[in-house]
């Protein structure tokens, strides 16, 4: 059944009405309606099935588009129609070195007020190498370590070792980081500051390093679907449907709203 919105209103209105939305990449159609306004989700219009995407447009008020970057010899992902729940998505193929990135990312990416990032996708293959799904060069975001999902903030990584990600269905991943300072009890404080949610359930994290402080991030590039800039270059196999980011930690009610929007829209 195609997406019809939640709670009797358009799902895009739910998302755009949550304050501090900073990035919103939406592959569900070439154009979407946001609060009654038609929004172009890509540079090319109209797209057809299999078109290479060179720009994924940020439909938040910030307007920070993600662009194709070819240093690794590859192009952008391809636009595929009616992939999940009658919605379109972007197809990434590692052999083709598909990647989109933001460079430079804005001053909003310095973790001064915390972050929330949600990624919606379907990973057809999860290989042995580290794959940056939607992450900055300071480890803010989500990546696959070759064995486990990892989330990071301010340069430190946390691993969700009990989370087995499906390679046969769509999933949603949320990272909520409150941006606060640490105290002497790093283990407890990290768990309070950084939360990872997989398909609406909070996961237990193992911290490989202190996730840092609100002033510790030096991010300048954000990679989507793989790292095409620095060695070792790695790329994902599968689909991305949506990437959402807020420049603060969302509260419990807002998390419910976002996760309900995603699960209803994408049929997860």
Secondary structure, DSSP 8 states (H G I E B T S, - for coil): -----BTTB-HHHHHHTSTTEEEEEE-SSSEEEETTEEEE-BSSSS--TT-B-SEE---SSS---EEE--TTS----EEEEEEETTEEEEEE-GGGT--EEEES--GGGS-SS-EEEEEEEEEEE--SS-EEEEEETT--EEEE-SSSEEEEETTEEEEETT----SSS-EEEEEEE------S-HHHHHHHHEEEEETTEE---EESS----TT-----EEEESEE-SSSS-EE-EEEEEEEEEESS---HHHHHHHHHHHHHHHT-
